[in-house]
Amino acid sequence: MAAAAPPAVALQRTPLHELHVSLGARMVAFAGYEMPVQYPPGILKEHLHTRAHAGLFDVSHMGQAFLVGPDHAATAAALEALVPADILGLHPGQQRYTQLLNVDGGIIDDLMVTRSAAAEDDGSLMLVANAARKVVDFAHISEQLPDEVRLEPAPERALLALQGPRAAEVLAKVSDAATALRFMTAAPGTVGGIDCHVSRSGYTGENGFEISLAADQAERLARLLLAQEDVQPIGLGARDSLRLEAGLCLYGHDIDETTSPVEAALAWSIQKRRRAEGGFPGSDRILRELVDGPARRRVGLRPDGRAPAREGTEILAASGERIGTVTSGGFGPSVNAPVAMGYVAARYAEPGTQVSLMVRGKPLGASVVSLPFVPHRYAGVRPSGSDTIPRSTP
């Protein structure tokens, strides 16, 4: 007699689940949650609306937590033992992107870290981790902490992202203080009379905000923002195409525990002091790669023609030699063409290098290109390349 199939694991739901359903969202399983992949307008229109106006994303599935110690120096030192970024040098209210590393310098996850802007919370750092990795992250961090520092997960909080060129204009109608934030800074404040923690950051390459608040207030805030003409709800489908055009990594695809920050073109996130001092997991490997270069590099790829190259597609040199693999790929609505990212042997990483992509068993021409595919438009930051990337995962 055949063994019974294991019972299906129930998917979790965010505080906005009923709102998504009422708006006609198509719900899918993602990172253990039931999440909206698209709404009735469809992924293409949602993507282009975010680029032209403002899109509202439910990212409440992500892991929010607070690292708490007696003072900033103690808390920063505890986290710096696990990540390569300069956490000690964060100013009050400043936010920084970094990676949680294993002993080999591979990426366990990537994180956003914010130093509290409030003097009374000066020993507190806010962490935001990826949904699919938050259990792993929080366990790993907790096991490594000194006695005077503790990790406090915050599952009672929701997280919304308002992204696009009209995001600041929209938020200004319901918040006096939030739009005064500079890029990669954060502060507590009220939005529509609701207590929130607002950061000027996001995962689309656009000007935008991420808003953390009590879960029981999330639907009220979402409805308030969606009532504005420029705002539409945006699902995971468009979130993925937006981040791909912006050259942003997705954990489990473009970065993982075998990937170093240098290979992943994230060396910009390792500040000068940490490069000089080391002392983070895998620092021997990472500091060596910073000097000598890694064996492979993450690059942008522009396929010839209209056929997209999906994850797993082999990348070949002109000689036919296999030199890498596509890690993310699809159609870029804003560039009206297929785009992809992947890893190639370092000697093939120069922009302009001609390669072939094995799509459905046939070699298709492509070029190695600089990232991002669409210029970043972060508030107060000159449009440039991937050295300004604020976040890498949904």
HUCORQUI-V86062 format. One record per backbone hydrogen bond with DSSP energy under -0.5 kcal/mol. NH is the residue of the N-H (numbers start at 1). CO is the residue of the C=O. E is the energy in kcal/mol with one decimal. If there is no record, write none. Layout:
<<NH | CO | E> <NH | CO | E>>
This chain:
<<12 | 32 | -2.8> <14 | 34 | -0.5> <17 | 14 | -1.8> <20 | 16 | -2.5> <21 | 17 | -2.2> <22 | 18 | -2.3> <23 | 19 | -1.6> <24 | 21 | -1.7> <25 | 20 | -2.3> <26 | 38 | -2.9> <27 | 25 | -0.7> <28 | 35 | -3.1> <30 | 33 | -3.0> <33 | 30 | -2.1> <34 | 12 | -2.6> <35 | 28 | -3.2> <35 | 33 | -0.8> <37 | 26 | -2.9> <37 | 35 | -0.5> <38 | 26 | -0.9> <40 | 23 | -0.6> <42 | 39 | -1.7> <46 | 42 | -2.3> <47 | 43 | -2.7> <48 | 44 | -2.3> <49 | 45 | -2.3> <50 | 46 | -1.9> <51 | 47 | -1.8> <52 | 48 | -1.5> <53 | 49 | -3.4> <54 | 230 | -1.4> <55 | 163 | -3.3> <56 | 232 | -2.6> <57 | 55 | -0.5> <57 | 161 | -2.9> <59 | 57 | -0.8> <59 | 159 | -2.2> <62 | 59 | -1.6> <63 | 129 | -2.0> <64 | 62 | -0.7> <65 | 127 | -2.0> <66 | 152 | -1.9> <67 | 125 | -3.1> <68 | 66 | -0.6> <68 | 150 | -3.0> <69 | 123 | -1.9> <75 | 71 | -2.1> <76 | 72 | -3.2> <77 | 73 | -2.1> <78 | 74 | -1.9> <79 | 75 | -1.9> <80 | 76 | -2.8> <81 | 77 | -0.9> <82 | 79 | -2.2> <83 | 79 | -1.3> <84 | 99 | -0.6> <87 | 85 | -1.2> <90 | 87 | -1.5> <93 | 115 | -1.6> <94 | 91 | -2.5> <95 | 184 | -2.6> <96 | 113 | -2.9> <98 | 111 | -2.3> <100 | 109 | -2.8> <101 | 82 | -2.1> <101 | 99 | -0.6> <102 | 106 | -2.4> <105 | 102 | -2.2> <107 | 256 | -1.8> <107 | 259 | -1.2> <108 | 100 | -2.9> <108 | 106 | -0.8> <109 | 100 | -1.3> <111 | 98 | -2.8> <112 | 128 | -1.7> <113 | 96 | -2.9> <114 | 126 | -2.3> <115 | 94 | -2.4> <116 | 124 | -1.8> <121 | 118 | -1.6> <122 | 119 | -1.3> <124 | 121 | -2.3> <125 | 67 | -2.4> <126 | 114 | -2.9> <127 | 65 | -3.1> <128 | 112 | -1.9> <129 | 63 | -2.9> <133 | 130 | -1.1> <134 | 130 | -1.3> <137 | 133 | -3.4> <138 | 134 | -2.8> <139 | 135 | -1.8> <140 | 136 | -2.5> <141 | 137 | -3.0> <142 | 138 | -2.3> <143 | 139 | -2.0> <144 | 140 | -0.9> <144 | 141 | -1.0> <145 | 141 | -0.7> <145 | 142 | -0.8> <149 | 146 | -1.7> <150 | 68 | -2.6> <152 | 66 | -3.1> <153 | 151 | -0.5> <154 | 64 | -3.1> <157 | 154 | -1.7> <158 | 213 | -3.3> <160 | 211 | -2.5> <161 | 57 | -2.4> <162 | 209 | -2.4> <163 | 55 | -2.6> <163 | 161 | -0.6> <164 | 207 | -2.7> <165 | 50 | -0.5> <166 | 53 | -2.6> <167 | 164 | -2.0> <170 | 166 | -2.5> <171 | 167 | -2.7> <172 | 168 | -2.2> <173 | 169 | -0.7> <173 | 170 | -1.0> <174 | 171 | -1.5> <175 | 171 | -1.3> <180 | 177 | -1.7> <181 | 178 | -1.6> <183 | 379 | -0.6> <184 | 200 | -2.9> <185 | 182 | -1.2> <186 | 93 | -2.8> <187 | 198 | -2.2> <189 | 196 | -2.4> <191 | 194 | -2.3> <192 | 174 | -3.7> <194 | 191 | -1.3> <196 | 189 | -3.2> <197 | 212 | -2.6> <198 | 187 | -2.5> <199 | 210 | -2.5> <200 | 185 | -2.5> <201 | 199 | -1.2> <209 | 162 | -2.8> <210 | 199 | -2.3> <211 | 160 | -3.5> <212 | 197 | -2.9> <212 | 210 | -0.6> <213 | 158 | -1.9> <214 | 195 | -0.5> <215 | 156 | -2.6> <217 | 214 | -2.0> <218 | 215 | -1.3> <221 | 217 | -2.0> <222 | 218 | -2.8> <223 | 219 | -2.6> <224 | 220 | -1.8> <225 | 221 | -2.3> <226 | 222 | -2.8> <227 | 223 | -1.3> <228 | 225 | -1.5> <231 | 228 | -1.8> <232 | 54 | -1.4> <234 | 56 | -2.6> <236 | 36 | -2.5> <237 | 37 | -2.3> <239 | 235 | -1.8> <240 | 236 | -2.0> <241 | 237 | -1.8> <242 | 238 | -2.6> <243 | 239 | -2.0> <244 | 240 | -2.0> <245 | 241 | -2.1> <246 | 242 | -1.6> <247 | 244 | -1.6> <248 | 243 | -2.8> <252 | 255 | -3.0> <253 | 250 | -1.9> <254 | 250 | -2.3> <255 | 250 | -1.0> <259 | 256 | -1.5> <264 | 260 | -1.9> <265 | 262 | -1.6> <266 | 261 | -3.2> <269 | 266 | -2.0> <270 | 267 | -2.0> <271 | 269 | -0.7> <275 | 271 | -1.8> <276 | 272 | -1.9> <277 | 273 | -2.6> <278 | 274 | -2.7> <282 | 103 | -0.6> <283 | 280 | -1.8> <286 | 282 | -2.5> <287 | 283 | -3.0> <288 | 284 | -1.6> <289 | 285 | -2.5> <290 | 286 | -2.0> <291 | 287 | -1.2> <292 | 288 | -3.3> <293 | 289 | -2.0> <297 | 344 | -2.4> <298 | 263 | -2.3> <299 | 342 | -2.9> <300 | 369 | -1.5> <301 | 340 | -2.8> <302 | 367 | -2.5> <303 | 301 | -0.6> <304 | 365 | -3.1> <310 | 308 | -0.6> <312 | 326 | -3.1> <313 | 310 | -2.0> <315 | 324 | -2.7> <316 | 356 | -3.2> <317 | 321 | -2.9> <320 | 317 | -2.0> <323 | 315 | -2.8> <323 | 321 | -0.5> <324 | 315 | -1.2> <325 | 343 | -1.3> <326 | 313 | -2.7> <327 | 341 | -2.5> <328 | 341 | -1.8> <330 | 339 | -2.4> <332 | 337 | -3.0> <333 | 331 | -0.8> <335 | 332 | -0.6> <336 | 332 | -1.4> <337 | 332 | -1.3> <339 | 330 | -2.9> <340 | 301 | -1.7> <341 | 328 | -3.0> <342 | 299 | -1.8> <343 | 325 | -1.9> <344 | 297 | -2.2> <345 | 323 | -1.6> <346 | 295 | -2.6> <348 | 345 | -2.7> <349 | 346 | -1.7> <352 | 368 | -3.4> <353 | 350 | -2.0> <355 | 366 | -2.5> <356 | 316 | -2.5> <357 | 364 | -2.9> <358 | 314 | -2.2> <359 | 357 | -1.3> <359 | 362 | -2.5> <360 | 358 | -0.6> <362 | 359 | -1.6> <364 | 357 | -2.7> <366 | 355 | -2.0> <367 | 302 | -1.5> <368 | 353 | -2.5> <369 | 300 | -2.4> <373 | 245 | -1.8> <374 | 245 | -1.9> <376 | 384 | -0.9> <377 | 205 | -3.4> <381 | 378 | -2.0> <386 | 371 | -0.9> <388 | 385 | -1.2> <389 | 386 | -1.4>>
